[in-house]
Amino acid sequence: MTGTTGKRQKIAILSVSAGAGHVRAAQALQAAAEKWYPHLETVHVDLMALVPKLFKTIYADTYIKVVERHPAFWGYLYDKTDRDKVDSALSRLRSAIERLNTRKLKRVLAEIAPDHVICTHFLPAQLLARQIRKGEFKQPVWVQVTDFDVHALWIHEGLSGYFAAHDEVAWRMVERGIPAAGVRVTGIPIMPAFGEKQDRAACAAELGLDPDRKTLLMMSGGTGVGSIHLLAERLLKLEGDFQIVAMAGKNERLLADLRAMARQYPGRLFPLGFTRVIERAMTVSDLAITKPGGLTTSECLAMGLPMIVVSPIPGQEERNADFLLENGAAMKACDAGALAWRVAMLLQEPERLARMGKKALGLGRPDAARQVLEIVQGGL
């Protein structure tokens, strides 16, 4: 269904700002609607904007601190909650606390009055599944899983359908009790720009890069391997004619450190702060060095950009890394020395790097957001 006329439909997209990926997936769905479906009205709601400050601090901010500072503990929690029975005392307590702190959601959805709801995080899906069971919410609710994995917290009865990143994830959803007809393999929604052809020379000119040199795109360091400026410094000591684009995001201190280092390596290190056009940097890059978040890896796959993954968070990012490694689109570096060795090897074996790029492109689903919206509209 790609028509642009007819009833103006409204879709509420619910995310949770615990990490950036769930929000980015929601934003990608909004962007796809604006680009291809002008008859759709989308409203993005971050559930953390509706909860008390203390709950947000515990639920979202503490999550980020735990995964950064105590990744092994996060891995334990991830596995434990995946194994917990739905009716366990811990699960009932957690659900009660979440319901008490998210009561505004019911009022907000009543005000929006959507035809459909899409959840890019398990918490709103869980809350709405309970309302559906009680007969308090009547509209269809869809769930977009944002990793190459599925966790028990995502699985709920009574929802209209699930969108999976890959065939294996869909299979495992069915194994966990979701009806096969309710699971669709779409990929993970990413911005439309990642599916559009970009000109390497033009992108290189924007960033001050040489389009003919091998380019490494560094998007993450993490505590398990080392901070990004230390990793960049290690790679710059390698032999070879290559340049590095190092992403600092909104971290001003990191950006300052990278700029100081760039003065020591003129023409080789190019720091980049927060940008909304990361696809331009990916276009001119030959290899990405990154944490394996679901959204970031989906963007790389859509661009045919092979990866070396570093510092995966135990749990979902480890599963993402496994998926990439098993399918030949990435390698994994356990420390700075391993990273340097893999980069040096791939620079010396361009054919191998090219094969990884083809594998990545074959796994990419740049049209995921559009497919999700097609299916949701078909359910109206």
FIDRENKE-203402 format. One record per residue (C-alpha): residue number from 1; residue in one letter; chain; z negated, x negated, y negated. Coordinates in nm, 3 decimals, always signed. Example, Ala and Ser with C-alpha at 12.3 -4.5 7.8 and 13.67 -1.06 7.14 Angstrom:
# FIDRENKE-203402
[1; "a"; "A"; [-0.780; -1.230; +0.450]];
[2; "s"; "A"; [-0.714; -1.367; +0.106]];
***
This chain:
# FIDRENKE-203402
[1; "m"; "A"; [+0.000; +0.000; +0.000]];
[2; "t"; "A"; [+0.125; -0.188; -0.305]];
[3; "g"; "A"; [+0.208; +0.092; -0.544]];
[4; "t"; "A"; [+0.088; +0.077; -0.902]];
[5; "t"; "A"; [+0.074; +0.449; -0.975]];
[6; "g"; "A"; [-0.138; +0.742; -0.861]];
[7; "k"; "A"; [-0.509; +0.815; -0.873]];
[8; "r"; "A"; [-0.710; +0.554; -1.059]];
[9; "q"; "A"; [-0.946; +0.428; -0.793]];
[10; "k"; "A"; [-1.275; +0.251; -0.851]];
[11; "i"; "A"; [-1.419; -0.024; -0.632]];
[12; "a"; "A"; [-1.767; -0.168; -0.675]];
[13; "i"; "A"; [-1.788; -0.530; -0.561]];
[14; "l"; "A"; [-2.144; -0.640; -0.485]];
[15; "s"; "A"; [-2.240; -1.007; -0.469]];
[16; "v"; "A"; [-2.556; -1.216; -0.482]];
[17; "s"; "A"; [-2.578; -1.535; -0.689]];
[18; "a"; "A"; [-2.753; -1.738; -0.420]];
[19; "g"; "A"; [-2.505; -2.025; -0.427]];
[20; "a"; "A"; [-2.168; -1.982; -0.595]];
[21; "g"; "A"; [-1.946; -1.872; -0.306]];
[22; "h"; "A"; [-2.043; -1.506; -0.285]];
[23; "v"; "A"; [-1.983; -1.457; -0.657]];
[24; "r"; "A"; [-1.652; -1.647; -0.646]];
[25; "a"; "A"; [-1.529; -1.424; -0.364]];
[26; "a"; "A"; [-1.614; -1.117; -0.571]];
[27; "q"; "A"; [-1.437; -1.262; -0.874]];
[28; "a"; "A"; [-1.132; -1.337; -0.659]];
[29; "l"; "A"; [-1.115; -0.974; -0.551]];
[30; "q"; "A"; [-1.134; -0.866; -0.914]];
[31; "a"; "A"; [-0.859; -1.109; -1.012]];
[32; "a"; "A"; [-0.635; -0.986; -0.730]];
[33; "a"; "A"; [-0.688; -0.626; -0.839]];
[34; "e"; "A"; [-0.595; -0.710; -1.198]];
[35; "k"; "A"; [-0.285; -0.899; -1.086]];
[36; "w"; "A"; [-0.142; -0.662; -0.826]];
[37; "y"; "A"; [-0.313; -0.324; -0.860]];
[38; "p"; "A"; [-0.344; -0.201; -1.220]];
[39; "h"; "A"; [-0.442; +0.143; -1.087]];
[40; "l"; "A"; [-0.761; -0.010; -0.945]];
[41; "e"; "A"; [-1.076; -0.037; -1.150]];
[42; "t"; "A"; [-1.316; -0.296; -1.014]];
[43; "v"; "A"; [-1.679; -0.339; -1.118]];
[44; "h"; "A"; [-1.855; -0.656; -1.010]];
[45; "v"; "A"; [-2.233; -0.632; -0.977]];
[46; "d"; "A"; [-2.450; -0.935; -0.903]];
[47; "l"; "A"; [-2.750; -0.788; -0.726]];
[48; "m"; "A"; [-2.971; -1.063; -0.868]];
[49; "a"; "A"; [-2.916; -0.911; -1.214]];
[50; "l"; "A"; [-3.093; -0.594; -1.095]];
[51; "v"; "A"; [-3.408; -0.741; -0.942]];
[52; "p"; "A"; [-3.739; -0.857; -1.093]];
[53; "k"; "A"; [-3.744; -1.216; -1.214]];
[54; "l"; "A"; [-3.997; -1.323; -0.949]];
[55; "f"; "A"; [-3.782; -1.187; -0.666]];
[56; "k"; "A"; [-3.474; -1.362; -0.805]];
[57; "t"; "A"; [-3.667; -1.688; -0.828]];
[58; "i"; "A"; [-3.782; -1.659; -0.468]];
[59; "y"; "A"; [-3.460; -1.522; -0.321]];
[60; "a"; "A"; [-3.185; -1.709; -0.507]];
[61; "d"; "A"; [-3.334; -2.006; -0.691]];
[62; "t"; "A"; [-3.562; -2.110; -0.406]];
[63; "y"; "A"; [-3.271; -2.086; -0.163]];
[64; "i"; "A"; [-3.079; -2.345; -0.365]];
[65; "k"; "A"; [-3.380; -2.575; -0.383]];
[66; "v"; "A"; [-3.447; -2.548; -0.010]];
[67; "v"; "A"; [-3.091; -2.628; +0.095]];
[68; "e"; "A"; [-3.078; -2.923; -0.145]];
[69; "r"; "A"; [-3.421; -3.075; -0.077]];
[70; "h"; "A"; [-3.511; -2.955; +0.272]];
[71; "p"; "A"; [-3.183; -2.894; +0.458]];
[72; "a"; "A"; [-3.342; -2.929; +0.803]];
[73; "f"; "A"; [-3.589; -2.652; +0.720]];
[74; "w"; "A"; [-3.303; -2.433; +0.600]];
[75; "g"; "A"; [-3.125; -2.497; +0.931]];
[76; "y"; "A"; [-3.437; -2.383; +1.115]];
[77; "l"; "A"; [-3.454; -2.063; +0.908]];
[78; "y"; "A"; [-3.085; -1.998; +0.960]];
[79; "d"; "A"; [-3.116; -2.022; +1.338]];
[80; "k"; "A"; [-3.443; -1.826; +1.352]];
[81; "t"; "A"; [-3.316; -1.533; +1.148]];
[82; "d"; "A"; [-2.998; -1.532; +1.356]];
[83; "r"; "A"; [-3.208; -1.490; +1.671]];
[84; "d"; "A"; [-3.470; -1.249; +1.535]];
[85; "k"; "A"; [-3.458; -0.896; +1.670]];
[86; "v"; "A"; [-3.378; -0.634; +1.408]];
[87; "d"; "A"; [-3.709; -0.458; +1.466]];
[88; "s"; "A"; [-3.925; -0.769; +1.472]];
[89; "a"; "A"; [-4.231; -0.772; +1.246]];
[90; "l"; "A"; [-4.078; -1.047; +1.032]];
[91; "s"; "A"; [-3.753; -0.855; +0.991]];
[92; "r"; "A"; [-3.934; -0.534; +0.898]];
[93; "l"; "A"; [-4.148; -0.714; +0.641]];
[94; "r"; "A"; [-3.848; -0.889; +0.489]];
[95; "s"; "A"; [-3.650; -0.565; +0.470]];
[96; "a"; "A"; [-3.939; -0.381; +0.304]];
[97; "i"; "A"; [-3.975; -0.650; +0.037]];
[98; "e"; "A"; [-3.601; -0.649; -0.028]];
[99; "r"; "A"; [-3.588; -0.269; -0.061]];
[100; "l"; "A"; [-3.878; -0.263; -0.307]];
[101; "n"; "A"; [-3.713; -0.523; -0.527]];
[102; "t"; "A"; [-3.362; -0.381; -0.526]];
[103; "r"; "A"; [-3.423; -0.015; -0.609]];
[104; "k"; "A"; [-3.204; -0.035; -0.920]];
[105; "l"; "A"; [-2.897; -0.072; -0.701]];
[106; "k"; "A"; [-2.901; +0.297; -0.608]];
[107; "r"; "A"; [-2.908; +0.400; -0.974]];
[108; "v"; "A"; [-2.636; +0.155; -1.073]];
[109; "l"; "A"; [-2.404; +0.272; -0.795]];
[110; "a"; "A"; [-2.464; +0.633; -0.897]];
[111; "e"; "A"; [-2.355; +0.541; -1.250]];
[112; "i"; "A"; [-2.045; +0.354; -1.128]];
[113; "a"; "A"; [-1.953; +0.629; -0.879]];
[114; "p"; "A"; [-1.714; +0.406; -0.681]];
[115; "d"; "A"; [-1.459; +0.526; -0.427]];
[116; "h"; "A"; [-1.537; +0.219; -0.217]];
[117; "v"; "A"; [-1.788; -0.066; -0.211]];
[118; "i"; "A"; [-1.710; -0.422; -0.099]];
[119; "c"; "A"; [-2.005; -0.655; -0.031]];
[120; "t"; "A"; [-1.956; -1.031; -0.044]];
[121; "h"; "A"; [-2.318; -1.097; +0.056]];
[122; "f"; "A"; [-2.524; -0.957; +0.340]];
[123; "l"; "A"; [-2.813; -0.825; +0.125]];
[124; "p"; "A"; [-2.629; -0.536; -0.046]];
[125; "a"; "A"; [-2.460; -0.456; +0.287]];
[126; "q"; "A"; [-2.800; -0.435; +0.452]];
[127; "l"; "A"; [-2.941; -0.211; +0.178]];
[128; "l"; "A"; [-2.642; +0.024; +0.180]];
[129; "a"; "A"; [-2.636; +0.042; +0.561]];
[130; "r"; "A"; [-2.991; +0.176; +0.546]];
[131; "q"; "A"; [-2.895; +0.432; +0.279]];
[132; "i"; "A"; [-2.596; +0.541; +0.489]];
[133; "r"; "A"; [-2.820; +0.593; +0.794]];
[134; "k"; "A"; [-3.052; +0.810; +0.583]];
[135; "g"; "A"; [-2.760; +1.008; +0.441]];
[136; "e"; "A"; [-2.829; +0.881; +0.087]];
[137; "f"; "A"; [-2.493; +0.706; +0.035]];
[138; "k"; "A"; [-2.162; +0.863; +0.135]];
[139; "q"; "A"; [-1.890; +0.626; +0.016]];
[140; "p"; "A"; [-1.726; +0.370; +0.247]];
[141; "v"; "A"; [-1.883; +0.023; +0.244]];
[142; "w"; "A"; [-1.686; -0.286; +0.345]];
[143; "v"; "A"; [-1.822; -0.635; +0.411]];
[144; "q"; "A"; [-1.647; -0.966; +0.337]];
[145; "v"; "A"; [-1.807; -1.253; +0.531]];
[146; "t"; "A"; [-1.768; -1.571; +0.324]];
[147; "d"; "A"; [-1.794; -1.845; +0.590]];
[148; "f"; "A"; [-1.614; -1.945; +0.908]];
[149; "d"; "A"; [-1.918; -1.816; +1.093]];
[150; "v"; "A"; [-2.108; -1.491; +1.133]];
[151; "h"; "A"; [-2.485; -1.453; +1.116]];
[152; "a"; "A"; [-2.697; -1.163; +1.238]];
[153; "l"; "A"; [-2.796; -1.073; +0.881]];
[154; "w"; "A"; [-2.438; -0.963; +0.813]];
[155; "i"; "A"; [-2.415; -0.720; +1.105]];
[156; "h"; "A"; [-2.501; -0.354; +1.039]];
[157; "e"; "A"; [-2.398; -0.021; +1.187]];
[158; "g"; "A"; [-2.237; +0.256; +0.988]];
[159; "l"; "A"; [-2.022; +0.043; +0.759]];
[160; "s"; "A"; [-1.651; +0.107; +0.720]];
[161; "g"; "A"; [-1.524; -0.236; +0.815]];
[162; "y"; "A"; [-1.560; -0.612; +0.813]];
[163; "f"; "A"; [-1.329; -0.884; +0.689]];
[164; "a"; "A"; [-1.337; -1.210; +0.883]];
[165; "a"; "A"; [-1.223; -1.560; +0.792]];
[166; "h"; "A"; [-1.064; -1.634; +1.129]];
[167; "d"; "A"; [-0.986; -1.483; +1.469]];
[168; "e"; "A"; [-1.290; -1.649; +1.629]];
[169; "v"; "A"; [-1.522; -1.502; +1.366]];
[170; "a"; "A"; [-1.373; -1.158; +1.431]];
[171; "w"; "A"; [-1.425; -1.204; +1.805]];
[172; "r"; "A"; [-1.789; -1.293; +1.751]];
[173; "m"; "A"; [-1.839; -0.990; +1.526]];
[174; "v"; "A"; [-1.719; -0.767; +1.808]];
[175; "e"; "A"; [-1.947; -0.954; +2.049]];
[176; "r"; "A"; [-2.236; -0.861; +1.818]];
[177; "g"; "A"; [-2.156; -0.493; +1.832]];
[178; "i"; "A"; [-1.907; -0.421; +1.553]];
[179; "p"; "A"; [-1.624; -0.197; +1.683]];
[180; "a"; "A"; [-1.303; -0.398; +1.721]];
[181; "a"; "A"; [-1.111; -0.146; +1.509]];
[182; "g"; "A"; [-1.350; -0.215; +1.222]];
[183; "v"; "A"; [-1.288; -0.590; +1.206]];
[184; "r"; "A"; [-0.987; -0.731; +1.022]];
[185; "v"; "A"; [-0.891; -1.097; +0.995]];
[186; "t"; "A"; [-0.794; -1.157; +0.633]];
[187; "g"; "A"; [-0.942; -1.494; +0.543]];
[188; "i"; "A"; [-1.189; -1.544; +0.258]];
[189; "p"; "A"; [-1.083; -1.415; -0.087]];
[190; "i"; "A"; [-0.984; -1.690; -0.331]];
[191; "m"; "A"; [-0.825; -1.675; -0.675]];
[192; "p"; "A"; [-0.452; -1.586; -0.678]];
[193; "a"; "A"; [-0.369; -1.920; -0.843]];
[194; "f"; "A"; [-0.438; -2.102; -0.514]];
[195; "g"; "A"; [-0.141; -1.924; -0.361]];
[196; "e"; "A"; [+0.098; -2.006; -0.644]];
[197; "k"; "A"; [+0.330; -2.306; -0.647]];
[198; "q"; "A"; [+0.213; -2.572; -0.892]];
[199; "d"; "A"; [+0.410; -2.870; -1.024]];
[200; "r"; "A"; [+0.242; -3.199; -0.931]];
[201; "a"; "A"; [+0.388; -3.395; -1.220]];
[202; "a"; "A"; [+0.280; -3.135; -1.476]];
[203; "c"; "A"; [-0.071; -3.114; -1.328]];
[204; "a"; "A"; [-0.099; -3.493; -1.327]];
[205; "a"; "A"; [+0.006; -3.509; -1.692]];
[206; "e"; "A"; [-0.267; -3.258; -1.786]];
[207; "l"; "A"; [-0.532; -3.475; -1.623]];
[208; "g"; "A"; [-0.393; -3.810; -1.736]];
[209; "l"; "A"; [-0.310; -3.909; -1.378]];
[210; "d"; "A"; [-0.020; -4.094; -1.220]];
[211; "p"; "A"; [+0.160; -3.837; -1.003]];
[212; "d"; "A"; [+0.296; -4.109; -0.772]];
[213; "r"; "A"; [-0.040; -4.263; -0.677]];
[214; "k"; "A"; [-0.256; -4.140; -0.393]];
[215; "t"; "A"; [-0.529; -3.923; -0.544]];
[216; "l"; "A"; [-0.874; -3.846; -0.407]];
[217; "l"; "A"; [-1.055; -3.536; -0.529]];
[218; "m"; "A"; [-1.433; -3.566; -0.506]];
[219; "m"; "A"; [-1.611; -3.235; -0.535]];
[220; "s"; "A"; [-1.952; -3.303; -0.385]];
[221; "g"; "A"; [-2.198; -3.568; -0.276]];
[222; "g"; "A"; [-2.524; -3.406; -0.175]];
[223; "t"; "A"; [-2.852; -3.553; -0.062]];
[224; "g"; "A"; [-2.739; -3.627; +0.292]];
[225; "v"; "A"; [-2.477; -3.885; +0.192]];
[226; "g"; "A"; [-2.549; -3.971; -0.169]];
[227; "s"; "A"; [-2.471; -3.852; -0.518]];
[228; "i"; "A"; [-2.108; -3.823; -0.616]];
[229; "h"; "A"; [-2.113; -4.112; -0.865]];
[230; "l"; "A"; [-2.252; -4.348; -0.598]];
[231; "l"; "A"; [-1.988; -4.235; -0.351]];
[232; "a"; "A"; [-1.716; -4.283; -0.611]];
[233; "e"; "A"; [-1.845; -4.633; -0.686]];
[234; "r"; "A"; [-1.835; -4.715; -0.315]];
[235; "l"; "A"; [-1.476; -4.594; -0.280]];
[236; "l"; "A"; [-1.357; -4.779; -0.588]];
[237; "k"; "A"; [-1.441; -5.106; -0.412]];
[238; "l"; "A"; [-1.181; -5.034; -0.145]];
[239; "e"; "A"; [-0.844; -5.206; -0.141]];
[240; "g"; "A"; [-0.545; -4.992; -0.220]];
[241; "d"; "A"; [-0.356; -4.825; -0.501]];
[242; "f"; "A"; [-0.533; -4.493; -0.550]];
[243; "q"; "A"; [-0.710; -4.292; -0.817]];
[244; "i"; "A"; [-1.013; -4.064; -0.801]];
[245; "v"; "A"; [-1.078; -3.733; -0.975]];
[246; "a"; "A"; [-1.455; -3.677; -0.966]];
[247; "m"; "A"; [-1.580; -3.324; -1.036]];
[248; "a"; "A"; [-1.914; -3.292; -1.214]];
[249; "g"; "A"; [-1.907; -2.915; -1.265]];
[250; "k"; "A"; [-2.175; -2.805; -1.511]];
[251; "n"; "A"; [-2.393; -3.110; -1.445]];
[252; "e"; "A"; [-2.383; -3.286; -1.783]];
[253; "r"; "A"; [-2.592; -3.581; -1.667]];
[254; "l"; "A"; [-2.360; -3.645; -1.374]];
[255; "l"; "A"; [-2.058; -3.617; -1.602]];
[256; "a"; "A"; [-2.209; -3.877; -1.837]];
[257; "d"; "A"; [-2.273; -4.112; -1.543]];
[258; "l"; "A"; [-1.917; -4.071; -1.422]];
[259; "r"; "A"; [-1.774; -4.134; -1.767]];
[260; "a"; "A"; [-1.977; -4.453; -1.798]];
[261; "m"; "A"; [-1.844; -4.566; -1.462]];
[262; "a"; "A"; [-1.488; -4.471; -1.558]];
[263; "r"; "A"; [-1.502; -4.723; -1.841]];
[264; "q"; "A"; [-1.560; -4.991; -1.578]];
[265; "y"; "A"; [-1.260; -4.869; -1.376]];
[266; "p"; "A"; [-0.996; -4.776; -1.635]];
[267; "g"; "A"; [-0.704; -4.586; -1.489]];
[268; "r"; "A"; [-0.876; -4.536; -1.155]];
[269; "l"; "A"; [-1.165; -4.293; -1.206]];
[270; "f"; "A"; [-1.113; -3.964; -1.389]];
[271; "p"; "A"; [-1.430; -3.755; -1.439]];
[272; "l"; "A"; [-1.384; -3.382; -1.482]];
[273; "g"; "A"; [-1.644; -3.133; -1.599]];
[274; "f"; "A"; [-1.653; -2.760; -1.531]];
[275; "t"; "A"; [-1.305; -2.613; -1.502]];
[276; "r"; "A"; [-1.156; -2.278; -1.410]];
[277; "v"; "A"; [-0.828; -2.438; -1.303]];
[278; "i"; "A"; [-0.941; -2.648; -1.009]];
[279; "e"; "A"; [-0.611; -2.565; -0.841]];
[280; "r"; "A"; [-0.443; -2.798; -1.091]];
[281; "a"; "A"; [-0.658; -3.089; -0.973]];
[282; "m"; "A"; [-0.596; -2.994; -0.610]];
[283; "t"; "A"; [-0.220; -2.991; -0.666]];
[284; "v"; "A"; [-0.215; -3.356; -0.767]];
[285; "s"; "A"; [-0.462; -3.459; -0.493]];
[286; "d"; "A"; [-0.387; -3.592; -0.145]];
[287; "l"; "A"; [-0.738; -3.574; +0.000]];
[288; "a"; "A"; [-1.052; -3.382; -0.091]];
[289; "i"; "A"; [-1.405; -3.512; -0.036]];
[290; "t"; "A"; [-1.630; -3.209; -0.041]];
[291; "k"; "A"; [-1.915; -3.010; +0.102]];
[292; "p"; "A"; [-1.773; -2.750; +0.343]];
[293; "g"; "A"; [-1.861; -2.429; +0.163]];
[294; "g"; "A"; [-1.661; -2.127; +0.271]];
[295; "l"; "A"; [-1.486; -2.074; -0.063]];
[296; "t"; "A"; [-1.414; -2.441; -0.135]];
[297; "t"; "A"; [-1.268; -2.503; +0.208]];
[298; "s"; "A"; [-1.059; -2.186; +0.185]];
[299; "e"; "A"; [-0.917; -2.308; -0.146]];
[300; "c"; "A"; [-0.831; -2.647; +0.004]];
[301; "l"; "A"; [-0.668; -2.486; +0.307]];
[302; "a"; "A"; [-0.456; -2.261; +0.088]];
[303; "m"; "A"; [-0.333; -2.569; -0.101]];
[304; "g"; "A"; [-0.269; -2.766; +0.218]];
[305; "l"; "A"; [-0.527; -3.022; +0.108]];
[306; "p"; "A"; [-0.693; -3.216; +0.393]];
[307; "m"; "A"; [-1.063; -3.288; +0.365]];
[308; "i"; "A"; [-1.339; -3.529; +0.447]];
[309; "v"; "A"; [-1.652; -3.316; +0.458]];
[310; "v"; "A"; [-1.990; -3.456; +0.358]];
[311; "s"; "A"; [-2.348; -3.328; +0.355]];
[312; "p"; "A"; [-2.291; -2.991; +0.523]];
[313; "i"; "A"; [-2.588; -2.757; +0.490]];
[314; "p"; "A"; [-2.733; -2.697; +0.837]];
[315; "g"; "A"; [-2.624; -2.352; +0.944]];
[316; "q"; "A"; [-2.323; -2.198; +0.778]];
[317; "e"; "A"; [-2.170; -2.518; +0.636]];
[318; "e"; "A"; [-2.209; -2.701; +0.965]];
[319; "r"; "A"; [-2.019; -2.416; +1.131]];
[320; "n"; "A"; [-1.751; -2.438; +0.862]];
[321; "a"; "A"; [-1.724; -2.813; +0.922]];
[322; "d"; "A"; [-1.691; -2.757; +1.297]];
[323; "f"; "A"; [-1.406; -2.513; +1.236]];
[324; "l"; "A"; [-1.220; -2.759; +1.014]];
[325; "l"; "A"; [-1.268; -3.053; +1.249]];
[326; "e"; "A"; [-1.168; -2.859; +1.559]];
[327; "n"; "A"; [-0.848; -2.747; +1.389]];
[328; "g"; "A"; [-0.749; -3.092; +1.262]];
[329; "a"; "A"; [-0.773; -3.015; +0.890]];
[330; "a"; "A"; [-1.070; -3.240; +0.814]];
[331; "m"; "A"; [-1.284; -3.535; +0.912]];
[332; "k"; "A"; [-1.658; -3.567; +0.866]];
[333; "a"; "A"; [-1.848; -3.858; +0.711]];
[334; "c"; "A"; [-2.216; -3.895; +0.798]];
[335; "d"; "A"; [-2.289; -4.158; +0.531]];
[336; "a"; "A"; [-2.126; -4.355; +0.250]];
[337; "g"; "A"; [-2.003; -4.627; +0.483]];
[338; "a"; "A"; [-1.839; -4.375; +0.715]];
[339; "l"; "A"; [-1.675; -4.211; +0.415]];
[340; "a"; "A"; [-1.532; -4.541; +0.293]];
[341; "w"; "A"; [-1.399; -4.624; +0.640]];
[342; "r"; "A"; [-1.226; -4.287; +0.676]];
[343; "v"; "A"; [-1.071; -4.304; +0.330]];
[344; "a"; "A"; [-0.944; -4.658; +0.393]];
[345; "m"; "A"; [-0.800; -4.556; +0.729]];
[346; "l"; "A"; [-0.620; -4.251; +0.591]];
[347; "l"; "A"; [-0.476; -4.451; +0.301]];
[348; "q"; "A"; [-0.334; -4.694; +0.555]];
[349; "e"; "A"; [-0.205; -4.414; +0.779]];
[350; "p"; "A"; [-0.021; -4.172; +0.549]];
[351; "e"; "A"; [+0.141; -4.000; +0.847]];
[352; "r"; "A"; [-0.202; -3.902; +0.977]];
[353; "l"; "A"; [-0.303; -3.773; +0.636]];
[354; "a"; "A"; [+0.018; -3.571; +0.620]];
[355; "r"; "A"; [-0.053; -3.418; +0.962]];
[356; "m"; "A"; [-0.398; -3.312; +0.843]];
[357; "g"; "A"; [-0.237; -3.153; +0.538]];
[358; "k"; "A"; [+0.001; -2.952; +0.756]];
[359; "k"; "A"; [-0.288; -2.837; +0.973]];
[360; "a"; "A"; [-0.477; -2.730; +0.662]];
[361; "l"; "A"; [-0.181; -2.537; +0.524]];
[362; "g"; "A"; [-0.137; -2.362; +0.857]];
[363; "l"; "A"; [-0.497; -2.239; +0.843]];
[364; "g"; "A"; [-0.480; -2.131; +0.479]];
[365; "r"; "A"; [-0.489; -1.765; +0.380]];
[366; "p"; "A"; [-0.413; -1.763; +0.007]];
[367; "d"; "A"; [-0.341; -1.389; +0.015]];
[368; "a"; "A"; [-0.683; -1.291; +0.153]];
[369; "a"; "A"; [-0.803; -1.101; -0.154]];
[370; "r"; "A"; [-0.485; -0.896; -0.171]];
[371; "q"; "A"; [-0.506; -0.814; +0.201]];
[372; "v"; "A"; [-0.865; -0.696; +0.163]];
[373; "l"; "A"; [-0.768; -0.465; -0.123]];
[374; "e"; "A"; [-0.471; -0.331; +0.076]];
[375; "i"; "A"; [-0.696; -0.238; +0.366]];
[376; "v"; "A"; [-0.965; -0.086; +0.146]];
[377; "q"; "A"; [-0.714; +0.130; -0.039]];
[378; "g"; "A"; [-0.567; +0.239; +0.293]];
[379; "g"; "A"; [-0.907; +0.378; +0.382]];
[380; "l"; "A"; [-0.912; +0.614; +0.086]];
***
